[in-house]
Amino acid sequence: MTEYTTVSIPKDLAERVDETIEGTSFSSTSDLVRFLLRSIVIQYQREGELTEAEFEDIAEQLTDLGYLDR
């Protein structure tokens, strides 16, 4: 059985995500966050260790999409 943990995001971001996923295969904010994190982790596990520059690139992309406030 898979165990889960809770990740908190600002309510305004959650509302934006809800609007964004309308009409997609994502049924919730959690679905989208799991997809994004899984994609990032898989990509960088294939390439080896995640460098600071790569981490910053990911963070910048997520900021540009409105998923992170920096």
C-alpha positions as CSV (number, residue, x, y, z in Angstrom):
1,M,0.0,0.0,0.0
2,T,1.3,3.4,-0.9
3,E,1.7,6.0,1.8
4,Y,1.1,9.7,1.2
5,T,2.1,13.0,2.7
6,T,0.6,16.4,2.4
7,V,2.2,19.3,0.5
8,S,0.9,22.8,1.1
9,I,0.5,25.4,-1.6
10,P,-1.1,28.9,-1.4
11,K,-4.9,28.9,-2.0
12,D,-4.6,31.3,-4.9
13,L,-2.2,28.9,-6.6
14,A,-4.5,26.0,-6.0
15,E,-7.4,28.0,-7.6
16,R,-5.2,28.7,-10.6
17,V,-4.3,25.1,-10.9
18,D,-8.0,24.1,-10.6
19,E,-8.8,26.4,-13.5
20,T,-5.9,25.2,-15.5
21,I,-6.7,21.5,-15.2
22,E,-10.4,21.9,-16.2
23,G,-11.1,19.7,-19.2
24,T,-7.8,17.8,-18.8
25,S,-7.2,14.2,-17.6
26,F,-6.0,15.6,-14.2
27,S,-8.8,15.3,-11.7
28,S,-7.2,17.3,-8.9
29,T,-4.3,19.6,-8.0
30,S,-2.7,16.5,-6.4
31,D,-2.8,14.6,-9.7
32,L,-1.0,17.4,-11.5
33,V,1.6,17.9,-8.8
34,R,2.3,14.2,-8.7
35,F,2.7,14.2,-12.5
36,L,5.0,17.2,-12.5
37,L,7.2,15.9,-9.7
38,R,7.4,12.4,-11.1
39,S,8.3,13.8,-14.5
40,I,11.1,15.9,-13.0
41,V,12.5,13.1,-10.8
42,I,12.4,10.5,-13.6
43,Q,14.1,12.9,-16.1
44,Y,17.0,13.7,-13.7
45,Q,17.4,10.1,-12.4
46,R,18.1,9.1,-16.0
47,E,20.7,11.8,-16.4
48,G,22.3,11.3,-13.0
49,E,22.6,13.7,-10.1
50,L,20.6,16.9,-10.3
51,T,23.0,19.9,-10.3
52,E,22.2,23.2,-8.7
53,A,21.9,24.8,-12.1
54,E,19.4,22.2,-13.2
55,F,17.4,22.6,-10.0
56,E,17.4,26.4,-10.6
57,D,16.2,25.8,-14.2
58,I,13.3,23.6,-13.0
59,A,12.4,26.2,-10.3
60,E,12.5,29.0,-12.9
61,Q,10.2,27.0,-15.3
62,L,7.7,26.3,-12.4
63,T,7.8,30.0,-11.5
64,D,7.1,31.0,-15.1
65,L,4.1,28.6,-15.0
66,G,2.9,30.2,-11.8
67,Y,3.5,27.1,-9.6
68,L,6.2,28.7,-7.5
69,D,6.6,32.2,-6.0
70,R,10.2,33.3,-5.9
